[in-house]
Amino acid sequence: MAGKTKKLVKKMFFDVKVPLVSTKIQLYGASKDELVGKVVNLDLTRILRGKSLLISMKVVKNGEELEGDPTKVELAGSYIRRMIRKGSDYVEDSFIVGCKDAKAVIKPYMITRNKVSRAVRCEIRNEAKKFLEGFCKARSIREVLTEIMSNKVQKEMSLRLKKIYPLALCEIRIFETLTEAELKRMQERAEEKKSRLGEKNKGIKA
């Protein structure tokens, strides 16, 4: 008895719209439904004229069309390293912000023009966090992503921080949407860390 021949599935390229950058990309697959949920990374260096920004998107179906729903933007490490100069300090942070439609983790990165004291770095970090929490609270995830890409967030934050100390670079290194599961895991890790520190401090006092 002859073995059954495996049916070949014809694959083709499907257009995926990327509304944030008004462009299209093409993905290869057997059907549109097969591509839904796929994560795609896009380098925006050419679009942003040399600024090495990477965007991650999850493919979703909007009617009969496929779209890239942005979930993360990240500044390439090579871009930041090019900005660092001798005789300067950097200030970075990482925290969760609440937008209108979801939670996200944001990681600002600032470089001062000269060496500064620890107190000044702390003041810059605190003021940046206060500004970004207020900025994100009034906007949706997509609005924040759009304004990071257009450099609006960074410009406004730089003007605010200039009152403390002039900066050579004021950037958002990472902005990433959090799912409920990811948010829960981050909160659990934070609680565990807090608990361990509490136990350690008790041991020192004893």
C-alpha positions in Angstrom: 0.0 0.0 0.0 1.5 3.3 -1.1 2.1 5.8 1.7 -0.1 8.9 1.8 1.5 12.0 0.3 1.8 15.0 2.5 -0.2 17.9 1.2 2.0 20.9 0.5 0.8 24.2 2.0 1.4 27.1 -0.3 3.1 30.0 1.4 3.1 33.6 0.3 4.0 37.1 1.4 1.4 39.2 3.3 1.4 42.9 3.9 1.5 44.1 7.5 0.7 47.8 8.1 2.8 49.7 10.7 0.7 52.8 11.5 3.2 54.4 13.8 5.7 54.9 10.9 3.2 55.0 8.1 4.8 52.1 6.3 4.3 48.4 5.4 6.4 45.3 5.9 5.9 41.8 4.4 5.8 38.6 6.3 6.0 35.1 4.8 3.4 32.5 5.9 0.6 30.1 4.9 -2.2 32.4 5.9 -2.9 35.7 7.7 -4.2 33.8 10.7 -0.9 31.9 11.0 0.9 35.3 11.3 -1.3 36.7 14.1 0.6 36.9 17.4 4.0 36.9 15.7 6.5 39.4 17.1 8.4 41.5 14.5 11.3 43.8 15.1 11.9 46.8 12.9 15.0 49.0 12.8 14.0 52.7 12.5 17.6 54.1 12.1 17.0 55.2 8.5 13.5 56.6 9.1 14.8 58.6 12.1 17.9 59.8 10.3 20.6 58.0 12.2 19.0 57.5 15.6 19.3 53.8 16.3 15.8 53.0 17.6 14.4 49.5 17.5 10.6 48.8 17.6 9.0 45.5 18.5 5.4 44.8 17.3 2.9 42.0 17.7 0.9 41.2 14.5 -2.8 41.6 15.0 -5.7 41.3 12.6 -7.8 44.4 12.0 -10.7 43.3 9.8 -9.1 41.7 6.9 -5.8 43.5 7.2 -2.8 42.7 9.3 -1.2 45.4 11.5 1.8 45.7 13.7 0.7 46.6 17.2 3.8 48.2 18.9 4.8 46.8 22.3 8.3 48.1 22.8 10.9 50.6 21.6 14.5 50.4 22.6 17.5 52.6 21.9 20.5 50.6 20.6 23.4 50.3 23.1 25.8 51.4 20.3 24.0 54.7 20.0 24.3 55.4 23.7 28.0 54.5 23.8 28.7 56.9 21.0 27.2 59.7 23.1 29.3 59.1 26.2 32.3 61.4 26.7 35.1 61.5 29.2 34.5 63.8 32.2 30.7 63.2 32.3 28.3 61.2 34.4 25.3 59.1 33.4 22.0 58.7 35.3 19.6 55.9 34.6 16.5 54.4 36.1 13.8 51.8 35.6 10.2 51.9 36.9 6.6 51.1 36.0 4.3 53.8 34.7 0.5 53.7 34.3 -0.8 54.8 30.9 -4.5 55.3 30.0 -4.9 51.7 28.6 -2.0 49.7 30.2 1.0 49.6 32.4 4.5 49.8 31.0 8.1 49.8 32.1 10.2 52.8 31.2 13.9 53.3 31.4 15.2 56.9 31.0 18.9 57.5 30.4 20.6 60.8 30.9 24.3 62.0 30.4 25.5 65.1 32.1 27.9 67.6 30.5 30.5 67.2 33.4 31.0 65.2 36.5 28.4 65.8 39.1 27.8 64.9 42.7 25.8 61.9 43.9 23.1 64.3 45.2 22.7 66.0 41.8 22.4 62.6 40.1 19.8 61.6 42.6 17.8 64.8 42.1 17.9 64.3 38.3 16.7 60.7 38.6 13.8 61.7 40.9 12.7 64.7 38.8 12.8 62.5 35.6 10.6 59.9 37.3 8.1 62.5 38.4 7.9 64.0 34.9 7.5 60.7 33.1 4.9 59.4 35.5 2.8 62.5 34.9 3.4 62.4 31.1 2.4 58.8 30.6 -0.6 59.0 32.9 -2.4 61.4 30.5 -1.7 59.3 27.4 -2.3 55.9 25.8 0.5 53.4 25.1 0.4 54.3 21.4 0.5 58.0 22.1 3.6 57.6 24.4 5.4 55.5 21.8 4.6 58.1 19.0 6.0 60.9 21.2 9.1 59.0 22.1 9.7 58.4 18.4 9.2 62.0 17.5 11.5 63.0 20.4 8.8 65.1 22.1 9.1 63.3 25.5 12.8 63.7 25.5 12.7 67.4 24.7 10.2 68.2 27.4 12.1 66.1 30.0 15.4 67.8 29.0 14.0 71.3 29.5 12.7 70.2 33.0 16.0 68.7 34.0 18.0 71.6 32.7 16.9 73.5 35.8 18.8 71.0 37.9 21.9 70.5 35.6 22.5 70.8 31.8 22.5 67.4 30.0 24.5 66.3 27.0 21.9 63.5 26.4 18.3 63.0 27.6 16.7 59.8 26.2 14.3 57.0 26.8 16.4 53.8 26.6 13.4 51.4 26.8 9.7 51.7 26.8 7.8 48.4 27.0 4.1 47.4 27.4 3.5 45.0 30.3 1.0 42.2 30.2 -0.9 41.3 33.4 1.3 38.2 33.8 4.5 40.2 33.4 3.3 42.9 35.7 2.4 40.3 38.4 5.9 38.7 38.1 7.7 42.0 38.4 5.6 42.9 41.5 6.4 39.5 43.1 10.1 39.9 42.4 10.0 43.4 43.9 8.3 42.1 47.1 10.8 39.2 47.4 13.7 41.7 47.1 12.1 44.0 49.7 11.6 41.0 52.0 15.3 39.9 51.6 16.5 43.4 52.3 14.3 43.5 55.4 15.7 40.2 56.7 19.2 41.4 56.0 18.7 44.7 57.9 17.2 42.7 60.9 20.3 40.6 61.0 22.6 43.6 61.0 20.7 45.2 63.9 20.7 42.0 65.9 
